[in-house]
Every structure is written in structure tokens, then in C-alpha cells.
Amino acid sequence: MMNIFKYKFKGLLSATIIGLCTITTAAQIDSLDQKGQSSQDAGLQQAEALDQVLLSGTRLMIPFAQQSRSITTIDAQQIQASPASSLAELLQQEAGVDIRRRGPKGSQADLYIRGGSFDQTLLLIDGIKLEDAQTGHHTLNAALPLEIIERIEIIKGPAARVYGQNAFTGAINIVTKSDFDDAFDLRLSGGSFQQINGSFTAYKSMDNSAHMVNVSRYTSRGYRYNTDYDQSSYTIKSTFNTQEVPVHLLASLSERAFGANGFYASAAATDQYEETQTSLVGLQTQIRKNQWIWTPRVYWRRNQDQYIYLRNNPTVYRNLHTTNKLAAELHGQWTHSWGTTGIGLDLAQTYLSSNNLGNRERLATTLFIEHRLEFLQNKLDIIPGVALTNFSDFGSFTYPGIDVGYALSRQWRVYSNMGYTYRIPTYTDLFYSDPTTLGDADLEPEKALAYEFGMRLKEGGLKLNAAWFRRDANNLIDYVKNDPDDLWQAANVRGLLTQGWEANLQYTLALNNITHYLQLGYTQIDDDLAVAPGELSRYSINSFKNRAVGQWRARWSQSWETTMLYKYGNRDAQDPFNVADCSLLYHRDRYTLRLAAENIFGADYSETNLVPMPKGNVLFELIYKLIP
């Protein structure tokens, strides 16, 4: 009887949520008049302005619309309307991006692009590179609260020539808000699994400086045994000397403590526990002089990770790792009669202290140079470039590449890029050992030749991006074994050929005075892994074979807004899944009420390591904004 009641209640709850997310009254529609068309015009103007934004963290300052790469963006308006409550959840709405979560709210999640591994994707905040020499599992530890993000830039394909060796398959840059008009933003929310969340953000502009301070905390008792979490985030962003040469300071601290039931090792390891602490302090500015633009940057990133196999008995097995990265960068752009030249020098010193991996250190020095040429009345642009990197413990590597783009018309652009890319092993690959896993100190760096061909269309409210890509990797680092009872052994597998295609369509229209935003994305990937027959692989062959995302957002009036999100995924090692999320927003003066619901149809699925995801997750949020 209880099961019958549970399923009836689940069906009623799903139906109620769907109704809330999709319905509006005739009186509301009749009262819109020209608001829908005005909202559409504002949306088109915002999209047009975003196309002219410069890609962050690069030497050549080229607007998105003129890039010869697969680049997509998520703006602040999309972030607010999304059902997502964390960066990991938000990135799942993008084709070509694979986020594998172990539970909700992104307590632990891995980031993949176009079938690569979590060690092959680079995350940046305001152009500051956040790779972790210990392991790519910590990439998303520094993820910021969504409410302080202005936009997210997603660069797919080989980006080592642009950002360095960790951008093997792509990079994601989080751009924080920079509009510091005086305001206070308070957010309180609660929902499934005894979630209680709070966030406070203050913005203050002064005579010659501007400041933003955010404090956030998220807690939950967990959706099953030992999946509780307690997350805290503290962020300060300040701009000094705003009247002359602005100097930007960014400081953040993210602390996470969570039960890790089945997250690592095996599904039978139900009492695992983990705590992470990630901090970042960075200073940067931009100096313009004659034909030069110089961008100096210094920063310090620290990550501490404590893993306990038995939560209530740390003496059985415990790992404690601390990684510090100190870095300085100087990038320059020189505009002259022969085109535009970009140069850069990066210095990064890394220190690791670990009871399992030992004490390690590494100095990485990278020199960048690239040049942009334009021909045929600026319709054709060519950017050759190269990055040269020396690692104190692995030697020197070269990452050459070239981008080519041609504007067929004001609406159509075709492009292609090709480049070599490398990744040196993480310290976990080299030295880690536990009862199920063994590293290999003799691993060689990964290397690959990658290229893509793409096209881009922009016509009114329609935007279409499509690309075919191929990556031929050698010495790929994976964990393999020949028998299920063997240890996972780090190894350079013989090679992996990854190829596929993706398409992303966005369309904005006004229908019956209601503004609709439609987005459809699809990615298809084929992996040809050269391993011995019967050899088992932990990571390399578990990418999405087919991945589809669909999003519909409707602005019914100045007060009501709804979003429906659909996600489909198919991997070789798991059953396909279909997941639907939705959100409902109500704006009134200084208040916003938000209802967000994940997996509203109760799909039974996992994203990684056979960790089951919640069969539904509802969150109610109150947002209060005070403008003095």
C-alpha cells in the first residue's frame, strides 16, 4: 500500500510541477500587448552585444562572432532562468559537454568535453587557469555560485595553443560580474532531502573603486545513506583605480564536506567521506600604450583534499593532499600594418604535499606567439600560432596550430582549425596507490592531433553552429586491467581515435505576444580505442555516443518566466537515459520566487561509477534585491 501511495504521490507531484512550469492565464496573455515584442528585441540586442564580446584570457582579442573555433556562451539571463542550482548542473545543458555528477549540487563532479577525460579539460575564472597537478577530479572544486557569474565561455576542441597543455579537448572560462552598481542580493531556498541554502551578495561602487562580496552556504541531509553535504563559498571581487588603469582583485574560498557513498572504489564502499578546500587569489590589469595592449596577471591557487574510506574510522585508510600553484603571466597584443600579433609568457610553480603521493614540485614555463592575418577585404582570416612549454620534470613540448575562417556573407561563416596538443601525467597517474588502483611513475605524456570543420549562421533570432571534429591521440593515459579481480593499473594505452559531429541551434521569436527561446543541441561521438582484446578500461571508452539537449524558455510577461529542459544520453557501458528538468520564475518589484525541479519523471539513471542519481529534486527559492 505504501508503494502504491508513493508512486501516486510522485505522479501527482510531477503533474503539478509540469503544470506550474507551463501554464499561464488568458488574462495575463491579453495584458501583454507589445511587451513580448519588446522583450524579443531586447533579447536580440543582448545576443548581438554578446557576439561582440572578446574571448577572455587570450592574447588576440577577437569577438566571438569572428572566432574560427566552436565557442558557445551561457549568459546571466540564461543562468537565472535555468533549473540548475550549481555550475555542474548548468553545464549539462550544453551539447559537447559531459558532466558526470556523483549526487546533486555538484559536491563531486567531473568535466569532459567531446569525449576526452576529466584531466584533459581546463577550467578558468576570469582567465585564470585552475588546473590541478594532483588530479582533474578537483577541476570543479572552485566553481563559483551562479548568481555572481556574468557569462560562461565554452571553447571546444584543441586549445593548448591558446591556454596551455591542460586544454587538451577544450576549456571553460567563468566570467564574473563586473557591474557594481550599489545593490544587495539575498537568496534563501529549501527543498528535497532537507536542503537549506542561503546566499548574500553586496555590490558597492565608490569614487575610485568598486567591490562585490558574496557569501553562500548549501546543506542537505542527502538523498540516500551517506550522501549528505555541507558547502560554503566566499568570494570577493574588487576593482581599484577605476579612473585610470583599473586593477582587478579576485579572491575566493570554496569548502565542501560530503558523504561519498559509492563515489569511488566500488559501489560496495558505502561509508566513504571527503572534504575539499579550494582557494584562489588573483591580481590582473590591462595597460594600453600606442599599438600595444599588455595584460599582466599573478595568482595563487591552493587545493586541499582529504579522503577517508570509512567515515567513522579514519585510521583504516586516509589520504590528505595539498596542492599549491603560484603563477605569473604577461600577455601582449600588437596591432600593426601586417595584422595583429599576440605574445605571452606564463610561469607556474606547483608544490604538492601528500601522504600517498609524496612531496613533489614542478616549474612550467610557457611561451605563446600567434599572428592574425586578414585577406579579401577582411573576409578571410588566418591565425597560425605555437605554444612552447618546458616542464622541469618532463622536458619541453611544442603545440603548433592554425585557425582559418571565411565570412561567406554577414550571416554565414565557415571555419576550420587544427592543432597538436599534449598533457603530462597528473601526480595521481604517476604515484597513486590504494587497494584497487596503482599508478605508474614511468608514464609518458599524452599527445594528439586534433582538427575540426565548422559553420556558423546568424540571421535575426536564429543562430546555428555545426562542426565535425576528429582527435587522434597516442599514449593516452587510462586505467586498465585484464581481469575484473586485478588492480586498475595506470598505463599509456596504444591510441584512441575520437571523431564525431555536433550541432547547436538557438531561436528567439515572439508568438502571440509571448517571447520564446528555443535551443536544441546534439553531439555524436565514435571512439576507436586500440587496446588488447578483453582489456578493461576505466575512463576512455565511456564517453557519450549520442547526446541531445533541448531547452524551451518562455517569457509570458514581465513577471512570469518558465524553462523546460530535456537531456538524453547514451554510453556504451550504461543504459540510455531521458531526464527532464523545469523551472518557474515570478518577478515582483524587488522579489523573485523560483521553483526548480530536476528529473521530474523520476528516471532511473547514473552519470558515473554506477552512482544512482536522485529520482526527483525540487527546490523553492526566494530572491530579494535591494537597490539603495
Secondary structure by P-SEA (a helix, b strand, c coil): caaaaaaaaaaaaaaaaaaaaccccaaaaaaccaaaaaaaaaaaaaaaaaaacccccccccccccccccbbbbbcaaaaaacccccccccccccccbbbbbccccccbbbbbccccccccbbbbccccccccccccccccccccccccccbbbbbcccccccccccccccbbbbbcccccccbbbbbbbccccbbbbbbbbbbbbcccccbbbbbbbbbbccccccccbbbbbbbbbbbcccccbbbbbbbbbbbbbbbbcccccccccccccbbbbbbbbbcccccccccbbbbbbbbbbbbbbbbbccccccccbbbbbbbbbbbbbbbbbbbccccbbbbbbbbbbbbbbccccccbbbbbbbbbbbbbbbcccccbbbbbbbbbbbbccccbbbbbbbbbbbcccccbbbbcccbbbbbcccccccccccccbbbbccbbbbbbbbbccbbbbbcccbbbbbbcbbbbbccbbbbbbcccccccccccccbbbbbbcbbbbbbbbbcccbbbbbbbbbbbbbbbcccccccccccccccccbbbbbbbbbcccccbbbbbbbbbbbcccccbbbbbbbbbbbbcccbbbbbbbccccccccccccccccccbbbbbbbbbbbcc
